[in-house]
C-alpha cells in the first residue's frame, strides 16, 4: 500500500477515533472489595427456567422466586437464570436449593475475583462477563455467579439487558442437541465455555484499536496521543485482572473429585483451560504492544523536540556573527578600525550576511540539516 493510500485510510479513521475518545467515559475499575453498596438492586429480577432431558423441554419466564421451587429434584436438568440481583429473593431462592450462606454473600457481593468453591453438595463458581461498549469505546465487566447442584444449575447476573448465553439457549431449544442429553455439570461447562469464548471478541476489538492508534501515531506527528495510550492501557489491565484468575477457576474443576462432576467431561474443561491460557497470552501481548507504543510515541515526541531545538540552535549560530560584529563595533573606544571609513558600515553589514551564508554551506555539506 502506498503512503498516500495509507494516509487517506488513516484520515478516515481519525474522526472516528476522536469521537470515541470524546465519548469515552471513565473506566470502571475491577475492585475486589466492591460490596453490596457497589451494585444496583433490582426490584423485580427476571427468572428464566429451562427444564429438560432427552425427551422433554420447557422454557418459561417466571414472576418470582417462589415459582422456581417446584422445579427442584424433578428428575430432569433445571437451569434457572436470574437477571438482576434482589437480596431478599436471592436469599429465599438459595435457601430453598440449600445453598450455603457464604455462597449467597458471594453472589450479592459483586466485583469479586473469579473463583471456584465447593461447599457441601454445591459447587459455586464466579467469573466475569466482559463487554465492549461501542458507544463509549470502553471495556465493561459484569459478575456472573453459577451454582451447580444435583440436577440443577442457578446462574445470577447483575445486568438483565445483556449476556452471552444465547448460543446455549439455542442448543437447548434444538431437539437433537447433545446438550439435552447431558447432565447439569455439562450445562455448567457450556456456560463457562461461551463466556470464555466471548473474551476473544473483546480481545480482537482491543487489538484493532491498538493497531489504529499505532497507525495514527506514525502519520500524525502533531497530535497528543498520550492520554489515548493511557486509556488503552487501563482497558488492557482491566482485561488482565478479569481474565487472569479464570485459569485457576477452570483448574479447580479439573482437580475436583466432587460427585457432581462427571470424569468424562474433563476433556471439555481441558479445552476451556487451553482457551483461557491463549486469551491470557493475547492480553499479555497487547500489554507489551501498548508499552512499546508508548515508547514509540515518547521517542517521536523527543525526536520532534530535537528537531525544534536543532532549528533554534542553527538560528542562534547564524545570528552569532552579526552579534559579534555588532558588539565589536559598538564598543566605547575612540580608535576602532573602519569607524571613520566611508565604507565601514557597508563592510560590517556585508560580513554579517556573508559569514552566515558560508556557515549554511558548511552545515549542508556536513549533513546537519
C-alpha positions as a printed NumPy array, in Angstrom:
array([[  0.   ,   0.   ,   0.   ],
       [  1.399,   3.408,  -0.964],
       [  1.964,   6.116,   1.613],
       [ -0.768,   8.244,   0.021],
       [ -3.396,   5.478,   0.229],
       [ -2.392,   4.646,   3.784],
       [ -2.661,   8.309,   4.756],
       [ -6.146,   8.546,   3.248],
       [ -7.26 ,   5.418,   5.115],
       [ -5.967,   6.735,   8.423],
       [ -7.511,  10.162,   7.915],
       [-10.858,   8.375,   7.696],
       [-10.109,   6.621,  10.992],
       [ -9.036,   9.798,  12.78 ],
       [-12.531,  11.356,  13.182],
       [-13.907,   8.039,  14.452],
       [-11.103,   7.701,  16.984],
       [-11.505,  11.32 ,  18.103],
       [-15.261,  10.86 ,  18.528],
       [-14.821,   7.685,  20.555],
       [-12.235,   9.418,  22.703],
       [-14.594,  12.322,  23.444],
       [-17.487,   9.972,  24.205],
       [-15.402,   7.651,  26.37 ],
       [-16.448,   7.543,  29.999],
       [-14.116,   6.84 ,  32.94 ],
       [-13.38 ,   3.11 ,  33.019],
       [-14.806,   1.282,  35.987],
       [-12.093,  -0.413,  37.965],
       [-12.361,  -4.085,  38.777],
       [-12.488,  -3.682,  42.548],
       [-12.267,  -6.942,  44.54 ],
       [-13.606,  -5.169,  47.604],
       [-16.76 ,  -3.812,  45.938],
       [-19.648,  -4.918,  48.153],
       [-23.422,  -4.789,  48.013],
       [-23.325,  -0.981,  48.002],
       [-21.496,  -1.192,  44.668],
       [-24.423,  -2.772,  42.853],
       [-27.894,  -1.582,  41.973],
       [-30.593,  -3.766,  43.489],
       [-33.307,  -4.774,  41.039],
       [-36.834,  -4.612,  42.358],
       [-38.15 ,  -7.396,  40.131],
       [-35.493,  -9.811,  38.823],
       [-36.238, -11.766,  35.664],
       [-36.38 , -15.543,  36.16 ],
       [-35.943, -17.783,  33.127],
       [-36.276, -21.552,  33.543],
       [-35.005, -24.222,  31.159],
       [-36.2  , -27.644,  32.299],
       [-35.183, -30.534,  30.059],
       [-33.963, -34.038,  29.392],
       [-33.537, -36.058,  26.21 ],
       [-37.321, -36.304,  25.654],
       [-38.694, -33.227,  27.404],
       [-38.08 , -29.481,  27.122],
       [-39.688, -26.495,  28.813],
       [-38.703, -22.832,  28.675],
       [-40.598, -20.376,  30.805],
       [-40.38 , -16.886,  32.292],
       [-41.344, -16.784,  35.973],
       [-42.54 , -13.86 ,  38.078],
       [-40.75 , -14.554,  41.362],
       [-38.519, -16.975,  43.243],
       [-41.487, -18.901,  44.662],
       [-42.414, -20.107,  41.165],
       [-38.95 , -21.729,  40.864],
       [-39.415, -24.092,  43.817],
       [-41.393, -26.872,  42.056],
       [-38.52 , -27.479,  39.639],
       [-36.173, -28.904,  42.244],
       [-35.499, -32.67 ,  42.091],
       [-37.971, -33.384,  39.322],
       [-35.712, -35.945,  37.64 ],
       [-34.706, -33.54 ,  34.883],
       [-31.988, -30.924,  34.479],
       [-33.172, -27.463,  35.517],
       [-31.377, -24.241,  34.655],
       [-32.713, -21.108,  36.342],
       [-31.165, -17.874,  35.107],
       [-31.758, -14.812,  37.285],
       [-31.258, -11.411,  35.609],
       [-30.783,  -8.751,  38.269],
       [-29.986,  -9.121,  41.962],
       [-32.502,  -8.631,  44.742],
       [-31.164,  -9.578,  48.165],
       [-34.389, -10.946,  49.66 ],
       [-35.335, -13.006,  46.617],
       [-31.801, -14.368,  46.165],
       [-31.718, -15.443,  49.821],
       [-35.134, -17.156,  49.565],
       [-34.252, -18.978,  46.347],
       [-30.876, -20.117,  47.672],
       [-32.435, -21.282,  50.945],
       [-34.847, -23.487,  49.012],
       [-31.996, -25.009,  46.991],
       [-29.864, -25.395,  50.16 ],
       [-27.119, -23.035,  49.047],
       [-24.691, -22.137,  51.838],
       [-24.973, -18.557,  53.232],
       [-21.312, -17.894,  52.384],
       [-22.122, -18.537,  48.733],
       [-25.14 , -16.238,  48.991],
       [-22.851, -13.473,  50.28 ],
       [-20.526, -14.008,  47.306],
       [-23.446, -13.8  ,  44.882],
       [-24.612, -10.492,  46.335],
       [-21.102,  -9.001,  46.682],
       [-20.301,  -8.104,  43.105],
       [-16.891,  -7.217,  41.72 ],
       [-15.036, -10.12 ,  43.291],
       [-12.1  , -12.076,  41.926],
       [-13.037, -15.118,  39.783],
       [-13.01 , -18.303,  41.851],
       [-14.455, -21.785,  42.295],
       [-15.639, -23.138,  45.681],
       [-17.133, -26.426,  46.871],
       [-19.335, -26.283,  49.964],
       [-21.352, -29.361,  50.849],
       [-23.197, -30.709,  47.838],
       [-22.877, -27.401,  45.954],
       [-20.222, -26.189,  43.512],
       [-20.019, -22.439,  43.131],
       [-18.045, -20.504,  40.539],
       [-17.804, -16.798,  39.899],
       [-16.401, -15.262,  36.727],
       [-16.773, -12.06 ,  34.711],
       [-18.695, -11.467,  31.531],
       [-16.909,  -8.774,  29.536],
       [-18.479,  -6.406,  27.025],
       [-17.17 ,  -3.751,  24.646],
       [-19.299,  -0.617,  24.736],
       [-19.387,   0.576,  21.132],
       [-20.805,   3.998,  22.05 ],
       [-18.029,   4.858,  24.535],
       [-15.265,   2.535,  23.307],
       [-14.762,   1.258,  26.868],
       [-14.471,  -2.258,  28.282],
       [-17.143,  -3.15 ,  30.856],
       [-17.431,  -6.158,  33.151],
       [-20.322,  -7.93 ,  34.851],
       [-20.104, -10.611,  37.522],
       [-21.784, -13.945,  36.817],
       [-22.355, -16.445,  39.629],
       [-23.053, -20.098,  38.8  ],
       [-24.374, -22.519,  41.428],
       [-24.227, -26.187,  40.45 ],
       [-26.226, -28.74 ,  42.427],
       [-27.695, -32.201,  41.975],
       [-29.782, -31.881,  38.817],
       [-29.984, -28.086,  38.812],
       [-27.958, -25.01 ,  37.958],
       [-28.597, -21.442,  39.085],
       [-26.944, -18.507,  37.287],
       [-27.074, -14.966,  38.655],
       [-26.35 , -11.874,  36.555],
       [-26.133,  -8.214,  37.529],
       [-27.488,  -6.825,  34.267],
       [-30.782,  -8.005,  32.812],
       [-30.238,  -6.317,  29.451],
       [-27.36 ,  -8.436,  28.073],
       [-25.421, -11.663,  28.367],
       [-23.548, -14.148,  26.154],
       [-25.703, -17.226,  26.824],
       [-27.734, -17.154,  23.588],
       [-25.683, -19.976,  21.962],
       [-26.507, -22.241,  24.93 ],
       [-30.19 , -21.305,  24.788],
       [-30.291, -22.095,  21.07 ],
       [-28.724, -25.519,  21.671],
       [-31.288, -26.329,  24.349],
       [-34.142, -25.386,  22.021],
       [-32.864, -27.857,  19.427],
       [-34.457, -31.268,  19.967],
       [-31.434, -33.209,  18.713],
       [-28.821, -31.212,  20.618],
       [-26.237, -33.14 ,  22.589],
       [-26.717, -30.721,  25.476],
       [-30.271, -32.005,  26.009],
       [-28.866, -35.437,  26.839],
       [-26.232, -34.141,  29.248],
       [-26.205, -33.588,  32.996],
       [-26.174, -30.312,  34.93 ],
       [-22.37 , -30.238,  35.043],
       [-22.275, -30.487,  31.242],
       [-24.575, -27.448,  31.138],
       [-22.161, -25.717,  33.527],
       [-19.296, -26.429,  31.123],
       [-21.276, -24.968,  28.21 ],
       [-21.999, -21.74 ,  30.089],
       [-18.368, -21.292,  31.103],
       [-17.254, -22.13 ,  27.573],
       [-19.393, -19.422,  25.913],
       [-18.212, -16.868,  28.486],
       [-14.556, -17.683,  27.791],
       [-15.151, -17.669,  24.023],
       [-16.689, -14.188,  24.291],
       [-13.364, -12.907,  25.658],
       [-11.741, -13.382,  22.242],
       [-14.199, -10.989,  20.59 ],
       [-13.252,  -8.298,  23.115],
       [ -9.548,  -9.037,  22.634],
       [ -9.913,  -8.7  ,  18.851],
       [-11.583,  -5.287,  19.212],
       [ -8.846,  -4.109,  21.567],
       [ -6.247,  -5.333,  19.054],
       [ -7.938,  -3.352,  16.262],
       [ -7.928,  -0.222,  18.437],
       [ -4.243,  -0.627,  19.229],
       [ -3.355,  -1.047,  15.538],
       [ -5.425,   2.023,  14.604],
       [ -3.745,   4.051,  17.331],
       [ -0.299,   2.918,  16.178],
       [ -1.028,   3.988,  12.583],
       [ -2.331,   7.362,  13.751],
       [  0.785,   7.976,  15.849],
       [  3.042,   7.192,  12.887],
       [  1.221,   9.508,  10.469],
       [  0.169,  12.382,  12.742],
       [  3.167,  13.904,  14.481],
       [  1.484,  16.944,  15.959],
       [ -1.397,  15.283,  17.852],
       [ -1.144,  14.297,  21.518],
       [ -1.951,  10.581,  21.851],
       [ -0.503,  10.041,  25.333],
       [ -3.932,  10.113,  27.025],
       [ -5.324,   7.676,  24.423],
       [ -2.477,   5.255,  25.103],
       [ -3.073,   5.555,  28.864],
       [ -6.777,   4.782,  28.438],
       [ -5.993,   1.745,  26.298],
       [ -3.505,   0.508,  28.903],
       [ -6.182,   0.795,  31.594],
       [ -8.575,  -1.252,  29.47 ],
       [ -5.967,  -3.951,  28.874],
       [ -5.147,  -4.025,  32.593],
       [ -8.863,  -4.451,  33.325],
       [ -8.926,  -7.403,  30.916],
       [ -5.835,  -8.855,  32.552],
       [ -7.277,  -8.623,  36.07 ],
       [-10.598, -10.062,  34.917],
       [ -9.396, -12.927,  32.707],
       [ -6.22 , -13.983,  34.532],
       [ -7.836, -15.665,  37.579],
       [-10.298, -17.611,  35.393],
       [ -7.472, -20.067,  34.684],
       [ -7.407, -21.023,  38.382],
       [-11.182, -21.437,  38.289],
       [-11.035, -23.922,  35.398],
       [ -8.143, -25.713,  37.058],
       [-10.369, -26.125,  40.122],
       [-12.899, -28.074,  38.041],
       [-10.121, -30.304,  36.689],
       [ -8.729, -31.08 ,  40.153],
       [-12.096, -31.601,  41.83 ],
       [-13.299, -35.103,  42.722],
       [-16.822, -33.913,  43.515],
       [-19.564, -36.39 ,  42.565],
       [-21.443, -33.61 ,  40.784],
       [-18.721, -33.564,  38.116],
       [-18.549, -36.449,  35.66 ],
       [-14.983, -37.503,  34.805],
       [-15.901, -37.901,  31.145],
       [-16.345, -34.113,  30.946],
       [-12.741, -33.401,  31.986],
       [-11.686, -33.232,  28.335],
       [-14.104, -30.348,  27.804],
       [-12.76 , -28.396,  30.768],
       [ -9.222, -29.02 ,  29.5  ],
       [-10.259, -27.447,  26.207],
       [-11.615, -24.39 ,  28.052],
       [ -8.377, -24.289,  30.063],
       [ -6.385, -24.12 ,  26.825],
       [ -8.618, -21.307,  25.588],
       [ -8.194, -19.219,  28.738],
       [ -4.414, -19.656,  28.599],
       [ -4.499, -18.452,  24.988],
       [ -6.668, -15.465,  25.973],
       [ -4.214, -14.56 ,  28.744],
       [ -1.318, -14.741,  26.284],
       [ -3.139, -12.377,  23.911],
       [ -3.805,  -9.905,  26.725],
       [ -0.147, -10.011,  27.777],
       [  0.88 ,  -9.449,  24.153],
       [ -1.428,  -6.415,  23.958],
       [  0.01 ,  -5.049,  27.185],
       [  3.512,  -5.302,  25.723],
       [  2.292,  -3.735,  22.461],
       [  0.963,  -0.738,  24.372],
       [  4.211,  -0.376,  26.305],
       [  6.111,  -0.422,  23.011],
       [  3.584,   2.013,  21.548],
       [  4.116,   4.376,  24.451],
       [  7.876,   4.141,  23.934],
       [  7.36 ,   4.829,  20.221],
       [  5.213,   7.867,  20.989],
       [  7.72 ,   9.246,  23.504],
       [ 10.564,   8.682,  21.044],
       [  8.67 ,  10.602,  18.371],
       [  7.981,  13.409,  20.843],
       [ 11.67 ,  13.536,  21.744],
       [ 12.624,  13.446,  18.072],
       [ 10.263,  16.324,  17.325],
       [ 11.706,  18.249,  20.251],
       [ 15.227,  17.594,  18.99 ],
       [ 14.262,  18.897,  15.55 ],
       [ 12.877,  22.073,  17.104],
       [ 15.999,  22.517,  19.223],
       [ 18.165,  21.948,  16.141],
       [ 16.373,  24.765,  14.334],
       [ 16.738,  27.088,  17.323],
       [ 20.431,  26.208,  17.614],
       [ 21.03 ,  26.82 ,  13.913],
       [ 19.274,  30.187,  14.057],
       [ 21.361,  31.158,  17.098],
       [ 24.575,  30.12 ,  15.309],
       [ 23.658,  32.07 ,  12.18 ],
       [ 22.99 ,  35.167,  14.256],
       [ 26.226,  34.781,  16.212],
       [ 28.491,  36.551,  13.597],
       [ 26.163,  39.553,  13.472],
       [ 26.122,  39.661,  17.269],
       [ 29.924,  39.517,  17.472],
       [ 30.481,  42.131,  14.763],
       [ 27.854,  44.422,  16.241],
       [ 29.388,  44.011,  19.677],
       [ 32.903,  44.837,  18.445],
       [ 31.941,  47.965,  16.535],
       [ 29.621,  49.038,  19.302],
       [ 32.359,  49.241,  21.958],
       [ 33.015,  52.627,  23.576],
       [ 36.585,  53.24 ,  22.325],
       [ 37.971,  56.215,  20.416],
       [ 40.008,  54.199,  17.955],
       [ 38.138,  51.349,  16.233],
       [ 39.057,  50.161,  12.719],
       [ 36.671,  51.256,   9.954],
       [ 34.836,  53.541,  12.368],
       [ 35.548,  56.666,  10.342],
       [ 35.753,  54.91 ,   6.961],
       [ 33.133,  55.778,   4.371],
       [ 32.56 ,  52.075,   3.547],
       [ 32.894,  50.842,   7.169],
       [ 29.16 ,  50.401,   7.701],
       [ 28.67 ,  48.501,   4.424],
       [ 31.653,  46.252,   5.129],
       [ 30.357,  45.292,   8.592],
       [ 26.811,  44.634,   7.331],
       [ 28.188,  42.576,   4.442],
       [ 30.177,  40.452,   6.868],
       [ 27.03 ,  39.896,   8.932],
       [ 25.37 ,  38.314,   5.865],
       [ 28.328,  36.649,   4.127],
       [ 29.605,  34.719,   7.157],
       [ 26.183,  33.058,   7.887],
       [ 25.932,  32.104,   4.185],
       [ 29.261,  30.297,   4.34 ],
       [ 28.16 ,  28.702,   7.619],
       [ 24.959,  27.394,   5.946],
       [ 27.032,  25.918,   3.089],
       [ 29.303,  24.23 ,   5.638],
       [ 26.34 ,  22.816,   7.638],
       [ 24.759,  21.493,   4.442],
       [ 27.936,  19.687,   3.387],
       [ 28.17 ,  18.122,   6.846],
       [ 24.587,  16.894,   6.519],
       [ 23.393,  18.679,   9.656],
       [ 20.105,  19.711,   8.049]])
